């Protein structure tokens, strides 16, 4: 499912206009992205949690040459599904 298909599904469930639904979804995604980028955790009980995760610097290998390289420390977004979401995906 892509963004426009998600918008169509929400429109079908809520009866709102497609334009209003698209604006709401875009605002929601922007707010989540901004919060996680600032180091905050965003939790939707039953659905899941979006949070930033710190990755330490580490040693890696260039697959083409086998040469050892240093991979810089970084921060990456992570999603952890909630219990109810996991149960529904698993048919429970």
MDTraj code that builds the backbone (N, CA, C; nanometers):
import mdtraj as md
import numpy as np

residues = "UNK UNK UNK UNK UNK UNK UNK UNK UNK UNK UNK UNK UNK UNK UNK UNK UNK UNK UNK UNK UNK UNK UNK UNK UNK UNK UNK UNK UNK UNK UNK UNK UNK UNK UNK UNK UNK UNK UNK UNK UNK UNK UNK UNK UNK UNK UNK UNK UNK UNK UNK UNK UNK UNK UNK UNK UNK UNK UNK UNK UNK UNK UNK UNK UNK UNK UNK UNK UNK UNK UNK UNK UNK UNK UNK UNK UNK UNK UNK UNK UNK UNK UNK UNK UNK UNK UNK UNK UNK UNK UNK UNK".split()
xyz = np.array([
    [0.0848, -0.1176, 0.0000],
    [0.0000, 0.0000, 0.0000],
    [0.0892, 0.1237, 0.0000],
    [0.0650, 0.2129, -0.0947],
    [0.1410, 0.3376, -0.0978],
    [0.0594, 0.4499, -0.0343],
    [0.1137, 0.5717, -0.0347],
    [0.0482, 0.6825, 0.0350],
    [-0.0900, 0.7123, -0.0226],
    [-0.1044, 0.7144, -0.1556],
    [-0.2354, 0.7475, -0.2134],
    [-0.3379, 0.6377, -0.1843],
    [-0.2955, 0.5122, -0.1806],
    [-0.3862, 0.4033, -0.1444],
    [-0.4282, 0.4132, 0.0021],
    [-0.3356, 0.4542, 0.0882],
    [-0.3677, 0.4749, 0.2291],
    [-0.4688, 0.5888, 0.2440],
    [-0.4483, 0.6954, 0.1705],
    [-0.5422, 0.8082, 0.1748],
    [-0.6811, 0.7616, 0.1320],
    [-0.6888, 0.6838, 0.0244],
    [-0.8172, 0.6319, -0.0223],
    [-0.8844, 0.5441, 0.0838],
    [-0.8057, 0.4628, 0.1535],
    [-0.8605, 0.3753, 0.2577],
    [-0.9147, 0.4575, 0.3747],
    [-0.8441, 0.5632, 0.4121],
    [-0.8902, 0.6486, 0.5221],
    [-1.0159, 0.7246, 0.4803],
    [-1.0201, 0.7725, 0.3570],
    [-1.1390, 0.8417, 0.3062],
    [-1.2601, 0.7482, 0.3129],
    [-1.2409, 0.6223, 0.2740],
    [-1.3506, 0.5250, 0.2760],
    [-1.4007, 0.5003, 0.4182],
    [-1.3119, 0.5052, 0.5174],
    [-1.3524, 0.4788, 0.6566],
    [-1.4107, 0.6018, 0.7261],
    [-1.3648, 0.7215, 0.6871],
    [-1.4063, 0.8414, 0.7594],
    [-1.5086, 0.9266, 0.6862],
    [-1.5138, 0.9155, 0.5546],
    [-1.6048, 0.9984, 0.4766],
    [-1.5557, 1.1402, 0.4573],
    [-1.4348, 1.1714, 0.5026],
    [-1.3775, 1.3045, 0.4820],
    [-1.3377, 1.3199, 0.3352],
    [-1.3065, 1.4418, 0.2966],
    [-1.2630, 1.4635, 0.1589],
    [-1.1206, 1.4107, 0.1423],
    [-1.0884, 1.3785, 0.0190],
    [-0.9540, 1.3276, -0.0098],
    [-0.8490, 1.4353, 0.0200],
    [-0.8797, 1.5603, -0.0118],
    [-0.7861, 1.6707, 0.0119],
    [-0.7583, 1.6875, 0.1616],
    [-0.8640, 1.6863, 0.2450],
    [-0.8459, 1.7010, 0.3896],
    [-0.7684, 1.5838, 0.4476],
    [-0.7987, 1.4649, 0.4000],
    [-0.7295, 1.3457, 0.4489],
    [-0.5823, 1.3501, 0.4127],
    [-0.5517, 1.3923, 0.2903],
    [-0.4109, 1.4014, 0.2473],
    [-0.3359, 1.5043, 0.3314],
    [-0.3970, 1.6191, 0.3589],
    [-0.3330, 1.7215, 0.4415],
    [-0.3083, 1.6694, 0.5835],
    [-0.4061, 1.5985, 0.6387],
    [-0.3926, 1.5437, 0.7740],
    [-0.2824, 1.4392, 0.7800],
    [-0.2806, 1.3477, 0.6837],
    [-0.1787, 1.2432, 0.6818],
    [-0.0392, 1.3026, 0.6638],
    [-0.0266, 1.3999, 0.5742],
    [0.1027, 1.4653, 0.5525],
    [0.1491, 1.5361, 0.6795],
    [0.0579, 1.6056, 0.7476],
    [0.0925, 1.6740, 0.8724],
    [0.1343, 1.5745, 0.9800],
    [0.0641, 1.4614, 0.9887],
    [0.0974, 1.3577, 1.0866],
    [0.2376, 1.3023, 1.0614],
    [0.2657, 1.2683, 0.9367],
    [0.3974, 1.2131, 0.9039],
    [0.5083, 1.3154, 0.9271],
    [0.4821, 1.4420, 0.8941],
    [0.5805, 1.5476, 0.9187],
    [0.6078, 1.5629, 1.0680],
    [0.5023, 1.5600, 1.1492],
    [0.5183, 1.5756, 1.2944],
    [0.5981, 1.4595, 1.3533],
    [0.5706, 1.3372, 1.3078],
    [0.6461, 1.2205, 1.3565],
    [0.7921, 1.2329, 1.3151],
    [0.8162, 1.2670, 1.1890],
    [0.9532, 1.2794, 1.1371],
    [1.0318, 1.3852, 1.2138],
    [0.9713, 1.5015, 1.2358],
    [1.0389, 1.6096, 1.3076],
    [1.0697, 1.5705, 1.4516],
    [0.9754, 1.5061, 1.5188],
    [0.9965, 1.4667, 1.6581],
    [1.1103, 1.3658, 1.6697],
    [1.1118, 1.2647, 1.5854],
    [1.2176, 1.1628, 1.5907],
    [1.3526, 1.2245, 1.5535],
    [1.3531, 1.3163, 1.4565],
    [1.4775, 1.3834, 1.4170],
    [1.5350, 1.4657, 1.5320],
    [1.4474, 1.5159, 1.6215],
    [1.4919, 1.5933, 1.7370],
    [1.5252, 1.5050, 1.8568],
    [1.5199, 1.3734, 1.8383],
    [1.5574, 1.2815, 1.9445],
    [1.4422, 1.2353, 2.0319],
    [1.3201, 1.2696, 1.9965],
    [1.2042, 1.2314, 2.0763],
    [1.1511, 1.0945, 2.0337],
    [1.0771, 1.0315, 2.1231],
    [1.0083, 0.9056, 2.0950],
    [0.8605, 0.9370, 2.0768],
    [0.7999, 0.8799, 1.9724],
    [0.6572, 0.9000, 1.9451],
    [0.5879, 0.7658, 1.9619],
    [0.4924, 0.7575, 2.0552],
    [0.4258, 0.6314, 2.0862],
    [0.2766, 0.6396, 2.0580],
    [0.2260, 0.5399, 1.9864],
    [0.0833, 0.5206, 1.9655],
    [0.0487, 0.3889, 2.0339],
    [-0.0170, 0.3953, 2.1499],
    [-0.0473, 0.2757, 2.2274],
    [-0.1264, 0.1774, 2.1416],
    [-0.0802, 0.0536, 2.1387],
    [-0.1438, -0.0508, 2.0606],
    [-0.0918, -0.0609, 1.9186],
    [-0.0364, 0.0494, 1.8652],
    [0.0163, 0.0485, 1.7286],
    [0.1668, 0.0310, 1.7276],
    [0.2387, 0.1216, 1.7948],
    [0.3829, 0.1083, 1.7984],
    [0.4523, 0.2370, 1.8377],
    [0.5851, 0.2321, 1.8330],
    [0.6691, 0.3430, 1.8754],
    [0.7731, 0.3738, 1.7695],
    [0.7869, 0.5024, 1.7390],
    [0.8919, 0.5515, 1.6511],
    [0.9961, 0.6154, 1.7412],
    [1.1242, 0.5803, 1.7228],
    [1.2268, 0.6388, 1.8077],
    [1.3604, 0.6428, 1.7340],
    [1.4468, 0.7364, 1.7760],
    [1.5806, 0.7407, 1.7176],
    [1.6709, 0.6400, 1.7889],
    [1.7604, 0.5787, 1.7134],
    [1.8537, 0.4821, 1.7695],
    [1.9958, 0.5253, 1.7320],
    [2.0831, 0.5283, 1.8321],
    [2.2227, 0.5649, 1.8088],
    [2.3020, 0.4421, 1.7659],
    [2.3811, 0.4571, 1.6624],
    [2.4706, 0.3495, 1.6188],
    [2.6133, 0.3948, 1.6429],
    [2.6907, 0.3143, 1.7131],
    [2.8298, 0.3469, 1.7406],
    [2.9133, 0.3351, 1.6139],
    [3.0272, 0.4020, 1.6139],
    [3.1229, 0.3858, 1.5043],
    [3.1726, 0.2415, 1.5097],
    [3.1986, 0.1860, 1.3931],
    [3.2428, 0.0473, 1.3914],
    [3.3316, 0.0222, 1.2709],
    [3.3963, -0.0912, 1.2741],
    [3.4841, -0.1303, 1.1655],
    [3.4058, -0.2159, 1.0667],
    [3.4241, -0.1913, 0.9392],
    [3.3574, -0.2698, 0.8364],
    [3.4556, -0.3049, 0.7261],
    [3.4048, -0.3708, 0.6236],
    [3.4901, -0.4085, 0.5112],
    [3.4287, -0.3618, 0.3809],
    [3.5143, -0.3144, 0.2916],
    [3.4714, -0.2804, 0.1570],
    [3.4510, -0.4131, 0.0846],
    [3.3268, -0.4444, 0.0395],
    [3.3024, -0.5750, -0.0218],
    [3.3782, -0.5960, -0.1527],
    [3.4120, -0.4881, -0.2215],
    [3.4823, -0.5021, -0.3493],
    [3.6299, -0.5356, -0.3303],
    [3.6931, -0.4743, -0.2284],
    [3.8373, -0.4918, -0.2107],
    [3.8737, -0.5729, -0.0872],
    [3.7814, -0.5840, 0.0069],
    [3.8114, -0.6530, 0.1322],
    [3.8849, -0.5634, 0.2299],
    [3.9095, -0.4386, 0.1913],
    [3.9819, -0.3439, 0.2750],
    [3.8985, -0.3060, 0.3976],
    [3.9629, -0.2950, 0.5135],
    [3.8964, -0.2535, 0.6365],
    [3.8723, -0.1030, 0.6322],
    [3.7497, -0.0621, 0.6676],
    [3.7160, 0.0797, 0.6717],
    [3.6442, 0.1095, 0.8026],
    [3.6450, 0.2359, 0.8410],
    [3.5724, 0.2780, 0.9602],
    [3.4367, 0.3346, 0.9172],
    [3.3304, 0.2860, 0.9785],
    [3.1959, 0.3353, 0.9530],
    [3.1625, 0.4318, 1.0661],
    [3.1268, 0.5538, 1.0302],
    [3.1030, 0.6587, 1.1287],
    [2.9794, 0.6288, 1.2136],
    [2.9777, 0.6854, 1.3333],
    [2.8598, 0.6756, 1.4196],
    [2.7451, 0.7485, 1.3512],
    [2.6225, 0.7024, 1.3748],
    [2.5073, 0.7660, 1.3119],
    [2.3825, 0.7458, 1.3982],
    [2.2790, 0.8184, 1.3621],
    [2.1507, 0.8038, 1.4283],
    [2.0502, 0.7622, 1.3210],
    [1.9658, 0.6653, 1.3546],
    [1.8726, 0.6097, 1.2578],
    [1.7345, 0.5967, 1.3211],
    [1.6270, 0.6153, 1.2422],
    [1.4928, 0.5958, 1.2978],
    [1.4597, 0.4477, 1.3099],
    [1.3803, 0.4128, 1.4106],
    [1.3403, 0.2737, 1.4314],
    [1.1924, 0.2713, 1.4686],
    [1.1206, 0.1710, 1.4172],
    [0.9808, 0.1500, 1.4537],
    [0.9698, 0.0180, 1.5264],
    [0.9066, 0.0198, 1.6439],
    [0.8832, -0.1012, 1.7211],
    [0.7320, -0.1207, 1.7285],
    [0.6790, -0.2265, 1.6660],
    [0.5340, -0.2457, 1.6677],
    [0.4823, -0.2768, 1.8082],
    [0.3600, -0.2300, 1.8354],
    [0.2948, -0.2558, 1.9634],
    [0.2371, -0.3959, 1.9689],
    [0.1990, -0.4379, 2.0877],
    [0.1481, -0.5727, 2.1096],
    [0.0223, -0.6015, 2.0256],
    [-0.0741, -0.5097, 2.0271],
    [-0.1996, -0.5317, 1.9530],
    [-0.1725, -0.5407, 1.8035],
    [-0.0806, -0.4584, 1.7513],
    [-0.0457, -0.4609, 1.6100],
    [0.0178, -0.5951, 1.5738],
    [0.1121, -0.6410, 1.6559],
    [0.1779, -0.7694, 1.6308],
    [0.0784, -0.8838, 1.6329],
    [-0.0136, -0.8801, 1.7296],
    [-0.1144, -0.9867, 1.7396],
    [-0.2045, -0.9907, 1.6174],
    [-0.2453, -0.8747, 1.5684],
    [-0.3313, -0.8710, 1.4499],
    [-0.2569, -0.9201, 1.3260],
    [-0.1314, -0.8854, 1.3119],
    [-0.0519, -0.9331, 1.1975],
    [-0.0337, -1.0840, 1.2035],
    [-0.0207, -1.1375, 1.3239],
    [-0.0024, -1.2808, 1.3426],
    [-0.1343, -1.3590, 1.3467],
    [-0.2447, -1.2908, 1.3170],
    [-0.3739, -1.3591, 1.3114],
    [-0.4374, -1.3825, 1.4467],
    [-0.3935, -1.3107, 1.5473],
    [-0.4432, -1.3353, 1.6822],
    [-0.5441, -1.2435, 1.7257],
])
top = md.Topology()
chain = top.add_chain()
for i, resn in enumerate(residues, 1):
    res = top.add_residue(resn, chain, resSeq=i)
    for name in ("N", "CA", "C"):
        top.add_atom(name, md.element.get_by_symbol(name[0]), res)
traj = md.Trajectory(xyz[None], top)
